[in-house]
Amino acid sequence: QVQLVESGGGLVQAGGSLRLSCAASGRTFSSYSVGWFRQAPGKQRELVAIITSGGGTNVVNSVKGRFTIFRDNAKNTVYLQMNSLKPEDTAVYYCAARAVVSVSWDYWGQGTQVTVSS
């Protein structure tokens, strides 16, 4: 069982930065892929960034060059560094974890609100 807790959200002006954290319980967290998702009001949840157990990363085109995902396995934490924030980045951000053998996201955090003012 893995429990995920997000933190780091808040209100920021356009052009600003935030760093989200996804802290996990469980000694095997390093073996999970972790994704950051976001859901804006009235929109579907979308995958923003993903990091595999091996450290490979990928981000969606809309945040490429602005968002970076990285992990610190010693701290059981995955981060999403968000720079040059835009009002359209406003959403609830969730992290999720997926085991190597899983085809779906097994564990979810409760979400953290990010609001970018213009």
Secondary structure, DSSP 8 states (H G I E B T S, - for coil): ---EEEE--EEEETT--EEEEEEE-STTGGGSEEEEEEE-TTS--EEEEEE-TT--EEE-GGGTTTEEEEEEGGGTEEEEEE-S--GGG-EEEEEEEE-TT-SS--EE---EEEEEE-
